[in-house]
Amino acid sequence: MQKLIILRGNSGSGKTTVARMLQGKFGPNTMLISSDTVRMEMLHVWGAQGIEKSQPLMIELLKYGKQHSEITKDCINAMGRRGDADGEKSAY
């Protein structure tokens, strides 16, 4: 079964870079859904309004992914260690 990988982070934290690297590693059958793409290119909304209006579609996309993918829960901080932001081990 496919894996669903969700990246979350602040603006400029490298989410897109990591997503593109993962897409390169896993090959052409990898789908990258950017919240920016959903908001600006699919729904044509920007700013805070875009976030609110994109939530229902993002939820549906995540539900689809959950139904068709293996879910692996993990947290890896920016330094590449598993754990929370302080490097402490988290229970997932």
Helices and strands as residue ranges (DSSP letters): E 2-4, H 15-26, H 35-36, I 37-42, H 47-68, E 69-71
